């Protein structure tokens, strides 16, 4: 089977423009690519951000810079540079950045139409 559009394998984030990203309690910037039903993001959030809304979408990611905490209903998980994370679909969560420096994180999740 052939296709007219090649499957994106590498994401050249240097070539992707920054866009504004905002949720209540967290405003930052993001570079986004879509491939194979996935949304791939490089996100930069300011020091001390504190998401007010809970999320139910699953995410996988890797912390490149800064520190933040992922809050769940029954626990909180601190994340620092060099750590990866996997949040399953349906598990309610929100994030809060540490004071001092912005958070830079690589995040992958399912593309929602």
Protein Blocks (a to p, Z undefined) as FASTA:
>chain_A
ZZfbdcdfbdcfklpccdddddehiacddddddeehiacddddddehiacfbdcfbdcdd
ddfbdcdddddfkbccdddehiacdddehiacdddddehiacdddddddddZZ
